[in-house]
Amino acid sequence: MKAIPLSITCLLALAGCQTVPDRLPQAEPAPAAACYFPTGPAGQVETLSVVTDSIDVLEAWGFALETTDTELGLVSASREQELIGYYDRYDYDYGYGSGFRLFGGFGIGRGVGIGVGGSFGPAFGQQPVEVERVSLLARDGHLRISRDIRRFDHLGELRESYSASNDDFCRRFQETFEQTASTQGAS
């Protein structure tokens, strides 16, 4: 009889250890203020022209278009580049450090066995890559930019991921966008 109240007490004590997060997940670091800018006088610039000018800028920069929704004013694009020399210095699968590895074993059972093996050179896999993704939202005469960068190692495993909606990228995008919009409007 005493085991039941004791187990319920322990269960309630452990249930009290669970907590809910104090806030929802957010991008770290927060997007720069330059990543939200006006595209022209509110209501006078059509969302479709903002989307097409944005696509022109992204394609000129080497991004491949992934998705678009002109009703929402949403554009998503990415580009990928190989990372030469990107490796973990303590991961010898890359072939850095000691290029020769020796391994072996010894066992006794019904007989005696000795095994020795070795390998030389880097592991086989893909080249480490960096994937840069950009999402744009055109609404109410403003354009919002969101950018993230992910780095994958030679095995295709994610090594780094961070928000890259920084001041530099957004200002360069805004300047190029304004130049593109002015040349499109002039012609």
C-alpha positions as semicolon CSV with decimal commas, in nm:
position;residue;x (nm);y (nm);z (nm)
1;M;0,000;0,000;0,000
2;K;0,283;0,240;0,074
3;A;0,448;0,186;-0,265
4;I;0,163;0,351;-0,456
5;P;0,166;0,688;-0,271
6;L;0,547;0,695;-0,286
7;S;0,550;0,634;-0,662
8;I;0,282;0,899;-0,718
9;T;0,484;1,147;-0,512
10;C;0,795;1,074;-0,719
11;L;0,597;1,109;-1,041
12;L;0,456;1,444;-0,933
13;A;0,801;1,564;-0,828
14;L;0,944;1,474;-1,168
15;A;0,650;1,632;-1,351
16;G;0,729;1,959;-1,175
17;C;1,076;1,956;-1,333
18;Q;0,932;2,007;-1,678
19;T;0,918;2,369;-1,787
20;V;0,787;2,550;-2,088
21;P;1,013;2,787;-2,281
22;D;0,982;3,152;-2,183
23;R;0,981;3,262;-2,551
24;L;0,939;3,118;-2,899
25;P;1,248;3,037;-3,107
26;Q;1,397;3,342;-3,278
27;A;1,672;3,402;-3,529
28;E;2,005;3,454;-3,360
29;P;2,132;3,716;-3,427
30;A;1,824;3,919;-3,508
31;P;1,797;4,049;-3,866
32;A;1,956;4,391;-3,921
33;A;1,736;4,697;-3,957
34;A;1,858;4,739;-4,316
35;C;1,682;4,411;-4,404
36;Y;1,346;4,590;-4,399
37;F;1,322;4,884;-4,636
38;P;1,062;5,070;-4,844
39;T;1,034;4,985;-5,213
40;G;0,871;5,312;-5,305
41;P;0,568;5,519;-5,215
42;A;0,315;5,295;-5,039
43;G;0,044;5,169;-5,269
44;Q;0,206;5,310;-5,585
45;V;0,453;5,029;-5,650
46;E;0,297;4,701;-5,756
47;T;0,398;4,389;-5,566
48;L;0,453;4,204;-5,892
49;S;0,714;4,456;-6,012
50;V;0,892;4,438;-5,674
51;V;0,900;4,058;-5,697
52;T;1,033;4,058;-6,054
53;D;1,300;4,318;-5,973
54;S;1,402;4,113;-5,668
55;I;1,428;3,800;-5,879
56;D;1,646;3,987;-6,130
57;V;1,886;4,092;-5,853
58;L;1,904;3,743;-5,701
59;E;1,965;3,576;-6,037
60;A;2,235;3,832;-6,123
61;W;2,407;3,738;-5,796
62;G;2,404;3,367;-5,885
63;F;2,106;3,251;-5,680
64;A;1,878;2,978;-5,815
65;L;1,509;3,045;-5,772
66;E;1,332;2,787;-5,554
67;T;0,979;2,917;-5,498
68;T;0,773;3,226;-5,569
69;D;0,424;3,333;-5,477
70;T;0,323;3,660;-5,641
71;E;-0,002;3,686;-5,444
72;L;0,189;3,678;-5,116
73;G;0,490;3,865;-5,257
74;L;0,724;3,582;-5,149
75;V;1,049;3,481;-5,318
76;S;1,286;3,206;-5,203
77;A;1,626;3,139;-5,364
78;S;1,953;2,968;-5,279
79;R;2,306;2,926;-5,403
80;E;2,569;2,668;-5,322
81;Q;2,946;2,685;-5,332
82;E;3,219;2,436;-5,254
83;L;3,435;2,510;-4,952
84;I;3,797;2,447;-5,032
85;G;4,003;2,386;-4,719
86;Y;3,701;2,370;-4,488
87;Y;3,768;2,085;-4,248
88;D;3,782;1,986;-3,887
89;R;4,149;1,959;-3,798
90;Y;4,076;1,677;-3,555
91;D;3,873;1,470;-3,801
92;Y;4,122;1,259;-3,990
93;D;3,863;1,147;-4,244
94;Y;3,962;1,453;-4,446
95;G;4,311;1,316;-4,499
96;Y;4,476;1,605;-4,316
97;G;4,725;1,540;-4,043
98;S;4,861;1,190;-4,057
99;G;4,767;1,046;-4,395
100;F;4,848;0,690;-4,290
101;R;4,636;0,503;-4,037
102;L;4,717;0,163;-3,890
103;F;4,469;-0,054;-3,710
104;G;4,452;-0,415;-3,605
105;G;4,350;-0,664;-3,344
106;F;4,438;-0,986;-3,169
107;G;4,199;-1,256;-3,057
108;I;4,205;-1,592;-2,886
109;G;3,921;-1,836;-2,923
110;R;3,923;-2,178;-3,081
111;G;4,232;-2,058;-3,255
112;V;4,465;-1,760;-3,246
113;G;4,413;-1,479;-3,489
114;I;4,606;-1,166;-3,565
115;G;4,489;-0,900;-3,802
116;V;4,658;-0,583;-3,919
117;G;4,527;-0,332;-4,167
118;G;4,609;0,014;-4,286
119;S;4,480;0,291;-4,504
120;F;4,628;0,588;-4,675
121;G;4,468;0,902;-4,808
122;P;4,148;1,096;-4,750
123;A;3,804;0,950;-4,703
124;F;3,575;0,934;-5,001
125;G;3,278;1,166;-5,001
126;Q;3,161;1,493;-5,140
127;Q;3,333;1,827;-5,117
128;P;3,228;2,040;-4,816
129;V;2,966;2,295;-4,930
130;E;2,805;2,616;-4,812
131;V;2,437;2,669;-4,889
132;E;2,310;3,027;-4,871
133;R;1,932;3,075;-4,868
134;V;1,749;3,405;-4,911
135;S;1,378;3,470;-4,864
136;L;1,212;3,798;-4,960
137;L;0,867;3,922;-4,865
138;A;0,720;4,220;-5,052
139;R;0,423;4,372;-4,868
140;D;0,266;4,715;-4,822
141;G;0,541;4,902;-5,007
142;H;0,823;4,737;-4,807
143;L;1,065;4,452;-4,869
144;R;1,183;4,219;-4,590
145;I;1,495;4,006;-4,641
146;S;1,582;3,690;-4,449
147;R;1,909;3,509;-4,516
148;D;2,073;3,204;-4,361
149;I;2,392;3,011;-4,425
150;R;2,446;2,640;-4,367
151;R;2,777;2,455;-4,403
152;F;2,795;2,083;-4,467
153;D;3,105;1,866;-4,430
154;H;3,235;1,611;-4,681
155;L;2,990;1,349;-4,552
156;G;2,692;1,579;-4,609
157;E;2,636;1,640;-4,237
158;L;2,544;1,987;-4,113
159;R;2,841;2,148;-3,934
160;E;2,731;2,513;-3,903
161;S;2,408;2,704;-3,942
162;Y;2,344;3,068;-3,868
163;S;2,130;3,365;-3,959
164;A;2,316;3,594;-4,196
165;S;2,065;3,877;-4,235
166;N;2,338;4,130;-4,174
167;D;2,372;4,498;-4,255
168;D;2,625;4,453;-4,535
169;F;2,423;4,205;-4,743
170;C;2,094;4,392;-4,700
171;R;2,243;4,731;-4,792
172;R;2,407;4,588;-5,104
173;F;2,079;4,421;-5,199
174;Q;1,885;4,744;-5,143
175;E;2,126;4,948;-5,360
176;T;2,120;4,692;-5,641
177;F;1,741;4,660;-5,615
178;E;1,695;5,038;-5,642
179;Q;1,926;5,051;-5,947
180;T;1,737;4,763;-6,110
181;A;1,398;4,919;-6,031
182;S;1,506;5,257;-6,174
183;T;1,639;5,103;-6,498
184;Q;1,323;4,889;-6,533
185;G;1,105;5,196;-6,472
186;A;1,300;5,409;-6,723
187;S;1,259;5,158;-7,005
